[in-house]
Amino acid sequence: MSAIKFTLKHIEAFAAVADFGSFRRAASHLNTSQPNISSRIAQLEAVLGVTLMDRDAGSVRLTAKGRDLLVSARRLMGAAEAFV
């Protein structure tokens, strides 16, 4: 049995923030709230034990580890789409 403590929604939020460069715009795109997106990213970072994004006033940039994991996140999302 797997001990994974995140869902595809966490991965989707991560990819959306990376794509849009903003928690607010990612939330709008995913039809949810900015605090919900922030929570998903924080939970994902806690589970993985890494910082995925550097945040400052109105700007979000992926860390080196975030860029590496984005490749895997996109593959995972593609696999989920293929599964359905």
C-alpha positions as CSV (number, residue, x, y, z in Angstrom):
1,M,0.0,0.0,0.0
2,S,1.3,3.4,-0.9
3,A,1.9,6.2,1.6
4,I,1.4,9.0,-0.8
5,K,-0.3,12.0,1.0
6,F,-1.3,14.1,-2.0
7,T,-3.7,14.0,-4.8
8,L,-3.8,15.0,-8.5
9,K,-5.4,18.2,-7.3
10,H,-2.1,19.1,-5.6
11,I,-0.1,18.3,-8.8
12,E,-2.6,20.2,-10.9
13,A,-2.3,23.3,-8.6
14,F,1.5,23.1,-8.8
15,A,1.5,22.9,-12.6
16,A,-1.1,25.8,-12.9
17,V,1.0,28.1,-10.6
18,A,4.1,27.3,-12.7
19,D,2.2,28.0,-15.9
20,F,0.5,31.2,-14.8
21,G,3.2,32.5,-12.5
22,S,0.6,33.4,-10.0
23,F,-1.5,31.7,-7.3
24,R,-4.4,34.0,-8.0
25,R,-4.4,33.3,-11.8
26,A,-3.9,29.6,-11.1
27,A,-6.9,29.7,-8.8
28,S,-9.0,31.5,-11.4
29,H,-8.1,29.0,-14.0
30,L,-8.9,26.0,-11.8
31,N,-12.1,27.6,-10.5
32,T,-11.1,27.7,-6.9
33,S,-9.8,30.2,-4.4
34,Q,-6.3,31.5,-4.0
35,P,-6.1,30.2,-0.4
36,N,-7.0,26.8,-1.6
37,I,-4.2,26.8,-4.2
38,S,-1.7,28.1,-1.5
39,S,-2.8,25.3,0.8
40,R,-2.3,22.6,-1.9
41,I,1.2,23.9,-2.7
42,A,2.2,24.1,1.0
43,Q,0.9,20.6,1.6
44,L,2.8,19.3,-1.4
45,E,6.0,21.0,-0.3
46,A,5.5,19.5,3.2
47,V,5.0,16.0,1.9
48,L,8.0,16.2,-0.5
49,G,10.2,18.0,2.0
50,V,11.3,20.6,-0.6
51,T,10.5,24.2,-1.6
52,L,9.0,24.2,-5.0
53,M,8.6,27.9,-5.5
54,D,10.1,31.2,-4.4
55,R,7.4,33.7,-3.5
56,D,7.6,37.4,-3.2
57,A,5.2,40.3,-3.7
58,G,3.0,39.2,-6.6
59,S,5.6,37.0,-8.1
60,V,6.3,33.2,-8.1
61,R,9.3,31.5,-9.5
62,L,10.1,27.8,-9.5
63,T,13.1,26.7,-7.5
64,A,15.6,24.3,-9.3
65,K,13.9,21.4,-7.6
66,G,10.5,22.8,-8.6
67,R,11.6,22.9,-12.2
68,D,12.8,19.3,-12.0
69,L,9.6,18.1,-10.4
70,L,7.4,20.0,-12.9
71,V,8.6,17.5,-15.6
72,S,7.4,14.6,-13.5
73,A,4.2,16.4,-12.6
74,R,3.3,16.9,-16.3
75,R,4.0,13.2,-17.0
76,L,1.8,12.2,-14.0
77,M,-1.1,14.5,-15.3
78,G,-0.7,13.0,-18.7
79,A,-0.8,9.5,-17.4
80,A,-4.0,10.3,-15.4
81,E,-5.6,11.7,-18.5
82,A,-4.7,8.6,-20.5
83,F,-6.1,6.4,-17.7
84,V,-9.4,8.1,-18.0
